[in-house]
Amino acid sequence: MEAPLLPGFQSELIFSGFDSEYRLQLHESIFNLIWFGEGRWSWDDIYHMPLFLRKYWIKRVTGILQDRQSSANNTQQKTKSNKNKFSTKR
């Protein structure tokens, strides 16, 4: 038996909590900020952080990680090109 609808409410949902997909994204972002933040924040700090600040730090950390990755890729490509330049062909 379902809960009866209260007068004035059109929705069948009584509780309007977060759906499971959003909760997964929330906890994934909390984990990533803790992990890649290298101990700068605690779980509680990030969970209670205002949403706009959490989004800002996620963007910032993502940008730093992308810069590190592109730098590593450039270094790897330079190393490969130097090996090809100085390799002796017989």
C-alpha atoms as a printed R data frame, in Angstrom:
   type eleno elety resid chain resno      x      y       z
1  ATOM     1    CA   MET     A     1  0.000  0.000   0.000
2  ATOM     2    CA   GLU     A     2  1.374  3.410  -0.980
3  ATOM     3    CA   ALA     A     3  1.407  6.474   1.207
4  ATOM     4    CA   PRO     A     4 -1.569  8.752   0.548
5  ATOM     5    CA   LEU     A     5 -0.920 12.056  -1.214
6  ATOM     6    CA   LEU     A     6 -1.121 15.061   1.051
7  ATOM     7    CA   PRO     A     7 -3.592 17.765   0.020
8  ATOM     8    CA   GLY     A     8 -1.912 20.373  -2.178
9  ATOM     9    CA   PHE     A     9  0.993 18.121  -3.194
10 ATOM    10    CA   GLN     A    10  0.989 16.777  -6.723
11 ATOM    11    CA   SER     A    11  4.101 14.623  -6.410
12 ATOM    12    CA   GLU     A    12  3.918 10.991  -5.395
13 ATOM    13    CA   LEU     A    13  7.366 11.242  -3.819
14 ATOM    14    CA   ILE     A    14  7.293 11.978  -0.107
15 ATOM    15    CA   PHE     A    15 11.076 12.322   0.356
16 ATOM    16    CA   SER     A    16 13.009 14.469  -2.080
17 ATOM    17    CA   GLY     A    17 16.551 13.304  -1.331
18 ATOM    18    CA   PHE     A    18 19.407 12.964  -3.764
19 ATOM    19    CA   ASP     A    19 19.156 10.230  -6.360
20 ATOM    20    CA   SER     A    20 21.789  7.510  -6.361
21 ATOM    21    CA   GLU     A    21 23.631  8.896  -9.411
22 ATOM    22    CA   TYR     A    22 24.149 12.277  -7.759
23 ATOM    23    CA   ARG     A    23 25.318 10.662  -4.512
24 ATOM    24    CA   LEU     A    24 27.864  8.653  -6.484
25 ATOM    25    CA   GLN     A    25 29.156 11.808  -8.184
26 ATOM    26    CA   LEU     A    26 29.286 13.630  -4.851
27 ATOM    27    CA   HIS     A    27 31.348 10.952  -3.138
28 ATOM    28    CA   GLU     A    28 33.568 10.546  -6.200
29 ATOM    29    CA   SER     A    29 34.346 14.267  -6.176
30 ATOM    30    CA   ILE     A    30 34.973 14.209  -2.402
31 ATOM    31    CA   PHE     A    31 37.371 11.293  -2.827
32 ATOM    32    CA   ASN     A    32 39.193 12.968  -5.717
33 ATOM    33    CA   LEU     A    33 39.632 16.246  -3.839
34 ATOM    34    CA   ILE     A    34 40.965 14.434  -0.779
35 ATOM    35    CA   TRP     A    35 43.257 12.176  -2.814
36 ATOM    36    CA   PHE     A    36 44.635 14.708  -5.263
37 ATOM    37    CA   GLY     A    37 44.499 17.533  -2.724
38 ATOM    38    CA   GLU     A    38 47.304 15.678  -0.950
39 ATOM    39    CA   GLY     A    39 45.874 16.091   2.532
40 ATOM    40    CA   ARG     A    40 44.866 19.726   2.273
41 ATOM    41    CA   TRP     A    41 41.249 18.976   3.203
42 ATOM    42    CA   SER     A    42 39.396 16.464   5.318
43 ATOM    43    CA   TRP     A    43 36.273 14.619   4.195
44 ATOM    44    CA   ASP     A    44 34.175 16.802   6.490
45 ATOM    45    CA   ASP     A    45 35.674 20.016   5.051
46 ATOM    46    CA   ILE     A    46 34.781 19.034   1.503
47 ATOM    47    CA   TYR     A    47 31.347 17.601   2.328
48 ATOM    48    CA   HIS     A    48 30.273 20.811   4.072
49 ATOM    49    CA   MET     A    49 32.024 23.104   1.585
50 ATOM    50    CA   PRO     A    50 29.636 25.346  -0.384
51 ATOM    51    CA   LEU     A    51 28.876 23.864  -3.779
52 ATOM    52    CA   PHE     A    52 30.392 26.732  -5.769
53 ATOM    53    CA   LEU     A    53 33.689 26.336  -3.880
54 ATOM    54    CA   ARG     A    54 33.732 22.566  -4.332
55 ATOM    55    CA   LYS     A    55 33.159 22.989  -8.076
56 ATOM    56    CA   TYR     A    56 35.934 25.590  -8.204
57 ATOM    57    CA   TRP     A    57 38.438 23.263  -6.497
58 ATOM    58    CA   ILE     A    58 37.424 20.326  -8.680
59 ATOM    59    CA   LYS     A    59 38.119 22.456 -11.774
60 ATOM    60    CA   ARG     A    60 41.394 23.661 -10.314
61 ATOM    61    CA   VAL     A    61 42.659 20.191  -9.389
62 ATOM    62    CA   THR     A    62 41.539 18.827 -12.768
63 ATOM    63    CA   GLY     A    63 43.461 21.590 -14.534
64 ATOM    64    CA   ILE     A    64 46.610 20.867 -12.532
65 ATOM    65    CA   LEU     A    65 46.377 17.151 -13.288
66 ATOM    66    CA   GLN     A    66 45.863 17.817 -16.997
67 ATOM    67    CA   ASP     A    67 48.898 20.141 -17.033
68 ATOM    68    CA   ARG     A    68 51.003 17.464 -15.342
69 ATOM    69    CA   GLN     A    69 49.829 14.860 -17.847
70 ATOM    70    CA   SER     A    70 50.542 17.045 -20.875
71 ATOM    71    CA   SER     A    71 53.976 17.914 -19.457
72 ATOM    72    CA   ALA     A    72 54.733 14.221 -18.969
73 ATOM    73    CA   ASN     A    73 53.567 13.466 -22.525
74 ATOM    74    CA   ASN     A    74 55.763 16.257 -23.941
75 ATOM    75    CA   THR     A    75 58.765 14.966 -22.025
76 ATOM    76    CA   GLN     A    76 58.098 11.444 -23.272
77 ATOM    77    CA   GLN     A    77 57.833 12.644 -26.883
78 ATOM    78    CA   LYS     A    78 61.086 14.624 -26.584
79 ATOM    79    CA   THR     A    79 62.838 11.579 -25.176
80 ATOM    80    CA   LYS     A    80 61.594  9.429 -28.054
81 ATOM    81    CA   SER     A    81 62.651 12.006 -30.657
82 ATOM    82    CA   ASN     A    82 66.108 12.312 -29.066
83 ATOM    83    CA   LYS     A    83 66.522  8.536 -29.123
84 ATOM    84    CA   ASN     A    84 65.603  8.485 -32.804
85 ATOM    85    CA   LYS     A    85 67.976 11.375 -33.543
86 ATOM    86    CA   PHE     A    86 70.988  9.757 -31.929
87 ATOM    87    CA   SER     A    87 70.317  6.158 -32.793
88 ATOM    88    CA   THR     A    88 72.857  4.573 -35.089
89 ATOM    89    CA   LYS     A    89 71.566  2.772 -38.108
90 ATOM    90    CA   ARG     A    90 73.628 -0.068 -39.521
